[in-house]
Amino acid sequence: MAKEQGLLLLVAVLVVGIGTTTAVTRPGVWRLGQEGTPPAGSSVRYGGSYRAGRWVPATPGRQEWTGFQGRGPGSAK
Amino acid sequence: MGRSPLGSGPGPELVLWPLSALALPLLPLLVILLSALEGPRRLVMVVPQGQRVVSVPFTLQDGWLGSPRLALTAEIPAESSIELDVALLDGAGRSVLDLAKEGWRASGTWAEDGETGTWEESDTGVTLGLRPGRTGRFQLAVELQELLDGAGRPLPMPIVVRGSLRNHAVDVPLLLFTAAMSFAAVQVLLLATYAVSRCRRVQRSPEAAAGLRLEAAGPGLLRVSVAARWERPHDGPPAGSSLRTAALDLVVSDGLGRPWLRHREMVGVGRWSNDDDHWLSVRRQLYLRLPERDSWRVRVELPEDFRDAGEPWEIEWLQLTLEDGVVTAWPVTVLPLEGAARER
């Protein structure tokens, strides 16, 4: 076996090994209790998120911008 | 011209191990197939307006073999929109995750270039991929917040929410990508094995004979490839053909001009047509095992012209290609030179 053939075989084996292992073990999948929220598709709004292992409900109003009036004279708004 | 001796059997030039690498890209595809064998757990919930409906309990498994994947779809009428609250409850009934989904379903007709048809689009699904941290029983709680028709009026009807749960879902796009990338790597390996040669010479001749000289010998075979094409001197569709074979002569001689092999064989003649173009062609590969390093000369000859069903065909070109040091993936007949040398 020539050197470059051995190297190419090694590359193919590594690609299959790493790709298949990662696809099966899925180390990137969100775990319950992990920071934040898991991805869930489009038009999904979570009612809270995990902070330091605890579910913290999002307080309505604080994330809404409708109540924000800003600063400056009333005529500028 | 002496009869050519029979070819010898497969030698060290038959290299098979790179072919086994073709099994590598099949491995990720096999994993996809195996994961598809896990039937999904089905959940069906009928959700009336304003009520919280809890599903039957199901198990979410933790572990390294795939990860749980929970897909929910709300079945709503056409031209409507929905707001659905979904919560994941743990074994004690506590909500561990809650979310709101805004979905819609729309349809219509299209007309373009005189053709018409209907289209339908919707976004009513939630797909959760998560690990529970610890294997346990969970439930889903679903509440219909809002179901509106196209004009924004509430629809007073229950909806059906269908769920599908797999505990060992794998990353299918990554597996497909892995299969494609490893297939590409294996292709390069096969090319690096079977499509390389130490030395390659090509001669294209307007006559029916060609000869090439090259410094050759060493591990591997010398591949002699001959391709030739004949055409008719005038246009028009040719009459029926009875021509099947043509005589191919091969002469191999060493640096001093001594012939080591005179070989004649009948090769099949292909007949081709493309619109008003008609031609005859020959393609043949022969293999030689050169015994010693020398300046070898290879000469091939085919008939200059044919008469076929009363019609003349004349040589258009002949191409001779020599490749030294090749290995093959299948057994080939090798024309031995020593035998021919002893015969003289």
Chai-1 contact restraints between the chains, C-beta under 6 A:
chainA,res_idxA,chainB,res_idxB,connection_type,confidence,min_distance_angstrom,max_distance_angstrom,comment,restraint_id
A,E4,B,A192,contact,1.0,0.0,6.0,A-B,restraint_1
A,Q5,B,A192,contact,1.0,0.0,6.0,A-B,restraint_2
A,L8,B,V188,contact,1.0,0.0,6.0,A-B,restraint_3
A,L8,B,L189,contact,1.0,0.0,6.0,A-B,restraint_4
A,L8,B,A192,contact,1.0,0.0,6.0,A-B,restraint_5
A,L9,B,A21,contact,1.0,0.0,6.0,A-B,restraint_6
A,L9,B,L189,contact,1.0,0.0,6.0,A-B,restraint_7
A,V11,B,A185,contact,1.0,0.0,6.0,A-B,restraint_8
A,A12,B,A21,contact,1.0,0.0,6.0,A-B,restraint_9
A,A12,B,L24,contact,1.0,0.0,6.0,A-B,restraint_10
A,A12,B,S182,contact,1.0,0.0,6.0,A-B,restraint_11
A,A12,B,A185,contact,1.0,0.0,6.0,A-B,restraint_12
A,A12,B,V186,contact,1.0,0.0,6.0,A-B,restraint_13
A,V15,B,M181,contact,1.0,0.0,6.0,A-B,restraint_14
A,V15,B,S182,contact,1.0,0.0,6.0,A-B,restraint_15
A,V15,B,A185,contact,1.0,0.0,6.0,A-B,restraint_16
A,V16,B,L24,contact,1.0,0.0,6.0,A-B,restraint_17
A,V16,B,L27,contact,1.0,0.0,6.0,A-B,restraint_18
A,V16,B,S182,contact,1.0,0.0,6.0,A-B,restraint_19
A,G19,B,T178,contact,1.0,0.0,6.0,A-B,restraint_20
A,T20,B,P28,contact,1.0,0.0,6.0,A-B,restraint_21
A,T20,B,V31,contact,1.0,0.0,6.0,A-B,restraint_22
A,T20,B,T178,contact,1.0,0.0,6.0,A-B,restraint_23
A,A23,B,V170,contact,1.0,0.0,6.0,A-B,restraint_24
A,A23,B,D171,contact,1.0,0.0,6.0,A-B,restraint_25
A,A23,B,L174,contact,1.0,0.0,6.0,A-B,restraint_26
A,A23,B,L175,contact,1.0,0.0,6.0,A-B,restraint_27
A,V24,B,V170,contact,1.0,0.0,6.0,A-B,restraint_28
A,T25,B,W64,contact,1.0,0.0,6.0,A-B,restraint_29
A,R26,B,S67,contact,1.0,0.0,6.0,A-B,restraint_30
A,R26,B,D171,contact,1.0,0.0,6.0,A-B,restraint_31
A,V29,B,S67,contact,1.0,0.0,6.0,A-B,restraint_32
A,V29,B,G129,contact,1.0,0.0,6.0,A-B,restraint_33
A,V29,B,R131,contact,1.0,0.0,6.0,A-B,restraint_34
A,W30,B,L130,contact,1.0,0.0,6.0,A-B,restraint_35
A,R31,B,R131,contact,1.0,0.0,6.0,A-B,restraint_36
A,R31,B,G133,contact,1.0,0.0,6.0,A-B,restraint_37
A,L32,B,P132,contact,1.0,0.0,6.0,A-B,restraint_38
A,L32,B,G133,contact,1.0,0.0,6.0,A-B,restraint_39
A,G33,B,G133,contact,1.0,0.0,6.0,A-B,restraint_40
A,P38,B,L128,contact,1.0,0.0,6.0,A-B,restraint_41
A,P38,B,L130,contact,1.0,0.0,6.0,A-B,restraint_42
A,A40,B,V126,contact,1.0,0.0,6.0,A-B,restraint_43
A,A40,B,L128,contact,1.0,0.0,6.0,A-B,restraint_44
A,G41,B,V126,contact,1.0,0.0,6.0,A-B,restraint_45
A,G41,B,T127,contact,1.0,0.0,6.0,A-B,restraint_46
A,S42,B,D123,contact,1.0,0.0,6.0,A-B,restraint_47
A,S43,B,E102,contact,1.0,0.0,6.0,A-B,restraint_48
A,V44,B,L99,contact,1.0,0.0,6.0,A-B,restraint_49
A,V44,B,K101,contact,1.0,0.0,6.0,A-B,restraint_50
A,V44,B,V126,contact,1.0,0.0,6.0,A-B,restraint_51
A,R45,B,A100,contact,1.0,0.0,6.0,A-B,restraint_52
A,Y46,B,L99,contact,1.0,0.0,6.0,A-B,restraint_53
A,G47,B,D98,contact,1.0,0.0,6.0,A-B,restraint_54
